[in-house]
């Protein structure tokens, strides 16, 4: 088999065989096929697309390129959740504890963040003593004991995806539905879950800016998951404005704790119940979404969810007293208000630019080498549709320097106040089951 024949076949819009897909994935991973030929194929895929079978074959070829996590020692149906990312997206911390409290095992591997704030792992490291490295035996035992563990990505999972993504990043082929979908799903499948719930973001702060593109990506991932034997569904949720009020690592941990106590922001709480209900049904603990949602509300109201979160922190070496005393989390030296310049209604809060403002404070990474300041970030006081008076605070800036003029300028430029009343955006846009 020759790589040039595979390139020409896809360039001409033809379907690649399973063997041809394995040939190029394995050859590239092993260094036998050069970058320039794989770049050419990626561009052909970008323009010619792939059908459902090709997408599933590409995904599984990437899964087979490295290690696979064996979760067979964990009792019950293991359900994973993946978010395509956004601003203030702290769902995992609250959601995992709620679902675990209902009895569905959540065995999660999460990454570090590159962008507005840290990833789930960075956020958890805001808690003193918390560690994200567990042996496979410790990981299995913890999930069996308390139904929840979150660790950093380890081992040699999907090395083909790492190489292909780095190449796509410099060849203009990142925004391709088959390539995005197979990249995400290869990591989820290699991580060993039986069922997968996807939170696909749409809007200004999302990778997919339009609802149409978000639906296309969601359908592609759901079809891949179901085709390879993982029960998979997707929720498409709004990211035109930040989720919740907190943007920043320790600030988001506090918001997650509030949510587990039933006092979280309305949109974050609702998204946790929506995603969680799907996880509980897939995990076999409820027959209907309505029943599953009731179980989640119950464990929040009776305190079981927050108790699971405490046990989870303790099990991974963290100081669980932060749950009752969030002031033990890293604290910024300065709190600076952002007063509204006029009366009116919040018409727009551009999520990606507000995320950049948090990154300017040090809450995120501009490069992989950047150091995160876990204490800094933003707390929003208004969301789209809210009324505001001149001089009222739109947000509080948490900073370790008092020179934040660049952050103030960025926020004023991207929080728009209108004299006309504006409707709040709908949080849940679509549910994709197949």
NUSE-580734 format. One record per residue (C-alpha): residue in one letter; residue number from 1; x, y, z negated. Coordinates in nm, 3 decimals, m for minus. Last residue first. Layout:
REM NUSE-580734
  res    n        x        y        z
    A  NUM        X        Y        Z
...
END
This chain:
REM NUSE-580734
  res    n        x        y        z
    X  434   m2.822    0.957   m1.727
    X  433   m2.937    1.102   m2.061
    X  432   m2.873    1.472   m2.010
    X  431   m3.041    1.715   m2.252
    X  430   m3.063    2.080   m2.144
    X  429   m3.025    2.440   m2.260
    X  428   m3.009    2.410   m2.638
    X  427   m2.923    2.749   m2.793
    X  426   m3.171    2.975   m2.610
    X  425   m3.026    3.326   m2.591
    X  424   m3.155    3.598   m2.828
    X  423   m3.394    3.838   m2.656
    X  422   m3.287    4.200   m2.610
    X  421   m3.462    4.516   m2.731
    X  420   m3.362    4.822   m2.532
    X  419   m3.124    5.088   m2.671
    X  418   m2.836    4.854   m2.589
    X  417   m2.525    4.760   m2.787
    X  416   m2.246    4.568   m2.611
    X  415   m1.982    4.376   m2.805
    X  414   m1.699    4.326   m2.554
    X  413   m1.522    4.662   m2.539
    X  412   m1.580    4.738   m2.908
    X  411   m1.425    4.399   m2.996
    X  410   m1.113    4.454   m2.782
    X  409   m1.060    4.805   m2.916
    X  408   m1.091    4.686   m3.277
    X  407   m0.845    4.402   m3.208
    X  406   m0.590    4.638   m3.050
    X  405   m0.635    4.879   m3.344
    X  404   m0.554    4.601   m3.593
    X  403   m0.267    4.760   m3.789
    X  402   m0.363    4.662   m4.146
    X  401   m0.167    4.337   m4.122
    X  400   m0.257    3.998   m4.270
    X  399   m0.599    4.015   m4.108
    X  398   m0.964    3.929   m4.168
    X  397   m1.175    4.152   m3.940
    X  396   m1.533    4.199   m4.057
    X  395   m1.802    4.225   m3.792
    X  394   m2.087    4.443   m3.664
    X  393   m2.079    4.662   m3.975
    X  392   m2.353    4.928   m3.990
    X  391   m2.229    5.278   m3.902
    X  390   m2.502    5.333   m3.642
    X  389   m2.789    5.093   m3.710
    X  388   m2.821    4.744   m3.560
    X  387   m3.108    4.525   m3.441
    X  386   m3.024    4.163   m3.362
    X  385   m3.089    4.020   m3.013
    X  384   m2.734    3.889   m2.963
    X  383   m2.570    3.819   m3.299
    X  382   m2.478    4.043   m3.592
    X  381   m2.257    4.011   m3.898
    X  380   m1.962    3.841   m3.727
    X  379   m1.681    3.712   m3.947
    X  378   m1.346    3.733   m3.774
    X  377   m1.006    3.569   m3.804
    X  376   m0.712    3.527   m4.038
    X  375   m0.628    3.279   m4.313
    X  374   m0.491    2.985   m4.109
    X  373   m0.219    3.194   m3.941
    X  372   m0.128    2.970   m3.647
    X  371    0.231    2.941   m3.524
    X  370    0.275    2.947   m3.146
    X  369    0.482    2.667   m2.985
    X  368    0.191    2.524   m2.784
    X  367    0.134    2.870   m2.635
    X  366   m0.119    3.150   m2.703
    X  365   m0.219    2.965   m3.017
    X  364   m0.507    3.068   m3.237
    X  363   m0.598    3.260   m3.554
    X  362   m0.301    3.497   m3.521
    X  361   m0.487    3.831   m3.520
    X  360   m0.456    3.846   m3.142
    X  359   m0.618    3.499   m3.134
    X  358   m0.926    3.636   m3.310
    X  357   m0.954    3.910   m3.046
    X  356   m0.913    3.644   m2.775
    X  355   m1.214    3.463   m2.920
    X  354   m1.414    3.785   m2.897
    X  353   m1.310    3.794   m2.531
    X  352   m1.427    3.435   m2.472
    X  351   m1.758    3.485   m2.652
    X  350   m1.872    3.803   m2.483
    X  349   m2.118    3.940   m2.738
    X  348   m2.400    4.101   m2.538
    X  347   m2.718    4.296   m2.596
    X  346   m2.688    4.374   m2.968
    X  345   m2.981    4.607   m3.029
    X  344   m2.984    4.980   m3.091
    X  343   m2.831    5.251   m3.308
    X  342   m2.483    5.376   m3.219
    X  341   m2.110    5.341   m3.291
    X  340   m2.148    5.018   m3.489
    X  339   m1.887    4.981   m3.765
    X  338   m1.611    4.717   m3.735
    X  337   m1.499    4.651   m4.092
    X  336   m1.145    4.569   m4.205
    X  335   m1.064    4.299   m4.459
    X  334   m0.693    4.286   m4.539
    X  333   m0.464    4.041   m4.718
    X  332   m0.612    3.724   m4.560
    X  331   m0.702    3.432   m4.786
    X  330   m0.604    3.065   m4.742
    X  329   m0.874    2.839   m4.898
    X  328   m0.898    2.839   m5.278
    X  327   m1.163    3.113   m5.246
    X  326   m1.388    2.834   m5.116
    X  325   m1.462    2.726   m5.477
    X  324   m1.726    2.453   m5.480
    X  323   m1.608    2.281   m5.164
    X  322   m1.251    2.406   m5.222
    X  321   m1.246    2.171   m5.525
    X  320   m1.186    1.886   m5.277
    X  319   m0.810    1.955   m5.273
    X  318   m0.690    1.739   m4.985
    X  317   m0.512    1.404   m4.987
    X  316   m0.704    1.236   m4.705
    X  315   m0.938    1.042   m4.935
    X  314   m1.002    1.358   m5.138
    X  313   m1.119    1.554   m4.832
    X  312   m1.345    1.266   m4.719
    X  311   m1.489    1.224   m5.069
    X  310   m1.578    1.595   m5.075
    X  309   m1.736    1.575   m4.727
    X  308   m1.938    1.270   m4.833
    X  307   m2.063    1.468   m5.134
    X  306   m2.160    1.758   m4.906
    X  305   m2.376    1.523   m4.700
    X  304   m2.537    1.356   m5.002
    X  303   m2.652    1.689   m5.149
    X  302   m3.028    1.617   m5.150
    X  301   m3.105    1.893   m4.897
    X  300   m2.824    1.805   m4.654
    X  299   m2.895    1.432   m4.674
    X  298   m3.269    1.501   m4.616
    X  297   m3.217    1.727   m4.314
    X  296   m3.009    1.450   m4.153
    X  295   m3.272    1.182   m4.225
    X  294   m3.547    1.406   m4.084
    X  293   m3.343    1.457   m3.766
    X  292   m3.310    1.082   m3.720
    X  291   m3.685    1.029   m3.760
    X  290   m3.759    1.299   m3.501
    X  289   m3.495    1.160   m3.261
    X  288   m3.662    0.820   m3.277
    X  287   m3.557    0.468   m3.377
    X  286   m3.327    0.561   m3.662
    X  285   m3.005    0.415   m3.811
    X  284   m2.896    0.239   m3.489
    X  283   m2.581    0.443   m3.428
    X  282   m2.726    0.570   m3.099
    X  281   m3.024    0.705   m3.296
    X  280   m2.798    0.861   m3.562
    X  279   m2.571    1.014   m3.298
    X  278   m2.866    1.170   m3.112
    X  277   m2.997    1.317   m3.437
    X  276   m2.650    1.451   m3.515
    X  275   m2.628    1.646   m3.190
    X  274   m2.957    1.826   m3.254
    X  273   m2.910    1.856   m3.633
    X  272   m2.556    1.994   m3.593
    X  271   m2.674    2.233   m3.319
    X  270   m2.952    2.362   m3.544
    X  269   m2.718    2.425   m3.839
    X  268   m2.471    2.609   m3.614
    X  267   m2.750    2.823   m3.464
    X  266   m2.909    2.909   m3.800
    X  265   m2.584    3.006   m3.969
    X  264   m2.508    2.781   m4.266
    X  263   m2.685    2.768   m4.601
    X  262   m2.798    2.403   m4.602
    X  261   m2.513    2.289   m4.828
    X  260   m2.345    2.116   m4.534
    X  259   m2.375    2.444   m4.342
    X  258   m2.208    2.639   m4.624
    X  257   m1.919    2.389   m4.619
    X  256   m1.887    2.430   m4.241
    X  255   m1.883    2.808   m4.285
    X  254   m1.601    2.778   m4.541
    X  253   m1.406    2.560   m4.297
    X  252   m1.471    2.819   m4.025
    X  251   m1.316    3.098   m4.233
    X  250   m1.015    2.877   m4.308
    X  249   m0.956    2.834   m3.932
    X  248   m1.077    3.145   m3.757
    X  247   m1.403    3.256   m3.597
    X  246   m1.696    3.262   m3.841
    X  245   m2.052    3.375   m3.756
    X  244   m2.211    3.069   m3.598
    X  243   m2.138    2.979   m3.237
    X  242   m1.976    3.265   m3.045
    X  241   m2.179    3.425   m2.765
    X  240   m2.247    3.300   m2.412
    X  239   m2.166    2.955   m2.550
    X  238   m2.509    2.796   m2.521
    X  237   m2.556    2.421   m2.549
    X  236   m2.582    2.135   m2.299
    X  235   m2.647    1.810   m2.486
    X  234   m2.500    1.494   m2.339
    X  233   m2.559    1.118   m2.350
    X  232   m2.340    0.806   m2.354
    X  231   m2.384    0.439   m2.449
    X  230   m2.039    0.310   m2.355
    X  229   m2.033    0.017   m2.111
    X  228   m1.815    0.147   m1.828
    X  227   m2.107    0.276   m1.617
    X  226   m2.272    0.441   m1.920
    X  225   m1.963    0.645   m1.996
    X  224   m1.896    0.743   m1.633
    X  223   m2.261    0.840   m1.575
    X  222   m2.264    1.053   m1.891
    X  221   m1.942    1.226   m1.787
    X  220   m2.064    1.312   m1.435
    X  219   m2.406    1.421   m1.563
    X  218   m2.248    1.658   m1.816
    X  217   m2.013    1.805   m1.554
    X  216   m2.296    1.871   m1.308
    X  215   m2.516    2.015   m1.586
    X  214   m2.237    2.253   m1.689
    X  213   m2.183    2.361   m1.327
    X  212   m2.554    2.449   m1.288
    X  211   m2.565    2.621   m1.628
    X  210   m2.286    2.855   m1.521
    X  209   m1.962    2.945   m1.701
    X  208   m1.813    2.596   m1.732
    X  207   m1.503    2.628   m1.949
    X  206   m1.721    2.794   m2.209
    X  205   m1.701    3.133   m2.382
    X  204   m1.900    3.321   m2.117
    X  203   m2.170    3.056   m2.072
    X  202   m2.216    2.677   m2.096
    X  201   m2.090    2.426   m2.349
    X  200   m2.116    2.049   m2.306
    X  199   m2.168    1.874   m2.639
    X  198   m2.117    1.506   m2.554
    X  197   m2.248    1.218   m2.766
    X  196   m2.051    0.894   m2.721
    X  195   m2.132    0.534   m2.814
    X  194   m1.917    0.230   m2.896
    X  193   m1.611    0.439   m2.987
    X  192   m1.261    0.306   m2.911
    X  191   m1.038    0.614   m2.873
    X  190   m0.945    0.492   m2.523
    X  189   m1.306    0.561   m2.419
    X  188   m1.298    0.919   m2.551
    X  187   m0.958    0.993   m2.394
    X  186   m1.062    0.854   m2.055
    X  185   m1.391    1.045   m2.079
    X  184   m1.231    1.387   m2.096
    X  183   m0.988    1.335   m1.806
    X  182   m1.244    1.145   m1.595
    X  181   m1.494    1.431   m1.628
    X  180   m1.241    1.706   m1.554
    X  179   m1.104    1.527   m1.245
    X  178   m1.447    1.432   m1.108
    X  177   m1.584    1.785   m1.170
    X  176   m1.287    1.977   m1.026
    X  175   m1.187    2.306   m1.193
    X  174   m0.825    2.204   m1.279
    X  173   m0.704    2.170   m0.918
    X  172   m0.507    2.494   m0.873
    X  171   m0.169    2.321   m0.850
    X  170   m0.005    2.423   m1.180
    X  169   m0.271    2.297   m1.423
    X  168   m0.349    1.998   m1.201
    X  167    0.007    1.870   m1.254
    X  166   m0.009    1.902   m1.633
    X  165   m0.351    1.734   m1.624
    X  164   m0.221    1.442   m1.416
    X  163    0.072    1.377   m1.649
    X  162   m0.139    1.391   m1.966
    X  161   m0.415    1.184   m1.802
    X  160   m0.170    0.911   m1.702
    X  159   m0.041    0.897   m2.061
    X  158   m0.394    0.796   m2.170
    X  157   m0.323    0.724   m2.539
    X  156    0.040    0.659   m2.635
    X  155    0.013    0.676   m3.009
    X  154   m0.144    0.953   m3.211
    X  153   m0.427    1.201   m3.196
    X  152   m0.467    1.358   m3.538
    X  151   m0.702    1.202   m3.790
    X  150   m1.062    1.247   m3.899
    X  149   m1.221    0.983   m4.125
    X  148   m1.583    0.913   m4.218
    X  147   m1.812    0.628   m4.326
    X  146   m1.706    0.647   m4.694
    X  145   m1.564    0.298   m4.757
    X  144   m1.572    0.145   m4.405
    X  143   m1.435    0.466   m4.255
    X  142   m1.162    0.482   m4.520
    X  141   m1.067    0.115   m4.474
    X  140   m1.034    0.150   m4.096
    X  139   m0.816    0.464   m4.121
    X  138   m0.600    0.314   m4.395
    X  137   m0.538    0.001   m4.184
    X  136   m0.468    0.208   m3.871
    X  135   m0.216    0.411   m4.070
    X  134   m0.330    0.762   m4.160
    X  133   m0.185    1.097   m4.054
    X  132   m0.413    1.401   m4.079
    X  131   m0.310    1.527   m4.421
    X  130   m0.500    1.760   m4.655
    X  129   m0.282    1.890   m4.938
    X  128   m0.440    2.237   m4.951
    X  127   m0.738    2.271   m4.716
    X  126   m0.650    2.496   m4.422
    X  125   m0.513    2.174   m4.271
    X  124   m0.873    2.084   m4.187
    X  123   m0.891    2.381   m3.950
    X  122   m0.569    2.277   m3.774
    X  121   m0.705    1.924   m3.719
    X  120   m1.038    2.055   m3.586
    X  119   m0.855    2.265   m3.327
    X  118   m0.694    2.598   m3.400
    X  117   m0.846    2.924   m3.288
    X  116   m0.884    3.123   m2.965
    X  115   m0.654    2.913   m2.747
    X  114   m0.460    2.591   m2.776
    X  113   m0.615    2.387   m3.054
    X  112   m0.486    2.078   m3.225
    X  111   m0.651    1.750   m3.146
    X  110   m0.911    1.524   m3.298
    X  109   m0.941    1.152   m3.360
    X  108   m1.267    1.050   m3.520
    X  107   m1.403    0.737   m3.685
    X  106   m1.758    0.845   m3.772
    X  105   m1.953    0.548   m3.912
    X  104   m2.333    0.597   m3.914
    X  103   m2.472    0.564   m4.268
    X  102   m2.693    0.873   m4.306
    X  101   m2.414    1.039   m4.506
    X  100   m2.175    0.965   m4.216
    X   99   m2.401    1.164   m3.982
    X   98   m2.404    1.465   m4.215
    X   97   m2.028    1.443   m4.283
    X   96   m1.944    1.423   m3.911
    X   95   m2.175    1.714   m3.824
    X   94   m2.032    1.961   m4.073
    X   93   m1.666    1.929   m3.974
    X   92   m1.734    1.849   m3.608
    X   91   m1.950    2.159   m3.546
    X   90   m1.681    2.422   m3.602
    X   89   m1.722    2.578   m3.258
    X   88   m1.648    2.941   m3.348
    X   87   m1.556    3.007   m2.984
    X   86   m1.587    2.723   m2.735
    X   85   m1.486    2.369   m2.657
    X   84   m1.598    2.084   m2.430
    X   83   m1.731    1.920   m2.744
    X   82   m1.694    1.549   m2.805
    X   81   m1.888    1.334   m3.050
    X   80   m1.807    0.971   m3.132
    X   79   m2.043    0.696   m3.246
    X   78   m1.914    0.370   m3.399
    X   77   m2.190    0.111   m3.428
    X   76   m2.152   m0.078   m3.755
    X   75   m1.856   m0.209   m3.956
    X   74   m1.505   m0.090   m3.873
    X   73   m1.255   m0.370   m3.805
    X   72   m1.344   m0.362   m3.434
    X   71   m1.211   m0.007   m3.405
    X   70   m0.923   m0.097   m3.173
    X   69   m0.764    0.217   m3.028
    X   68   m0.634    0.177   m2.675
    X   67   m0.272    0.231   m2.576
    X   66   m0.164    0.347   m2.231
    X   65   m0.233    0.342   m1.856
    X   64   m0.549    0.132   m1.905
    X   63   m0.753    0.437   m2.007
    X   62   m0.623    0.630   m1.703
    X   61   m0.726    0.344   m1.470
    X   60   m1.059    0.335   m1.656
    X   59   m1.132    0.700   m1.579
    X   58   m1.028    0.671   m1.214
    X   57   m1.250    0.364   m1.174
    X   56   m1.546    0.544   m1.334
    X   55   m1.499    0.843   m1.102
    X   54   m1.466    0.617   m0.798
    X   53   m1.789    0.435   m0.890
    X   52   m1.981    0.759   m0.939
    X   51   m1.867    0.910   m0.606
    X   50   m1.561    1.128   m0.568
    X   49   m1.519    1.488   m0.447
    X   48   m1.393    1.590   m0.099
    X   47   m1.243    1.933   m0.177
    X   46   m1.099    1.874   m0.525
    X   45   m1.030    1.509   m0.441
    X   44   m0.813    1.620   m0.147
    X   43   m0.639    1.872   m0.375
    X   42   m0.568    1.597   m0.629
    X   41   m0.434    1.376   m0.347
    X   40   m0.189    1.645   m0.233
    X   39   m0.072    1.705   m0.588
    X   38   m0.022    1.327   m0.620
    X   37    0.206    1.334   m0.315
    X   36    0.403    1.637   m0.434
    X   35    0.446    1.499   m0.785
    X   34    0.629    1.187   m0.669
    X   33    0.503    0.825   m0.686
    X   32    0.722    0.573   m0.871
    X   31    0.734    0.770   m1.197
    X   30    0.555    0.499   m1.400
    X   29    0.250    0.720   m1.459
    X   28    0.243    0.815   m1.089
    X   27    0.253    0.454   m0.969
    X   26   m0.008    0.344   m1.223
    X   25   m0.254    0.619   m1.125
    X   24   m0.180    0.584   m0.750
    X   23   m0.219    0.205   m0.737
    X   22   m0.514    0.192   m0.979
    X   21   m0.709    0.428   m0.749
    X   20   m0.614    0.225   m0.439
    X   19   m0.718   m0.101   m0.610
    X   18   m1.058    0.036   m0.712
    X   17   m1.114    0.141   m0.350
    X   16   m1.110    0.505   m0.237
    X   15   m1.420    0.635   m0.056
    X   14   m1.366    0.840    0.259
    X   13   m1.381    1.218    0.288
    X   12   m1.102    1.251    0.546
    X   11   m0.863    1.391    0.284
    X   10   m0.954    1.090    0.069
    X    9   m0.829    0.847    0.335
    X    8   m0.531    1.065    0.423
    X    7   m0.411    1.072    0.061
    X    6   m0.452    0.694    0.018
    X    5   m0.262    0.633    0.344
    X    4    0.020    0.864    0.230
    X    3    0.046    0.667   m0.096
    X    2    0.131    0.348    0.088
    X    1    0.000    0.000    0.000
END
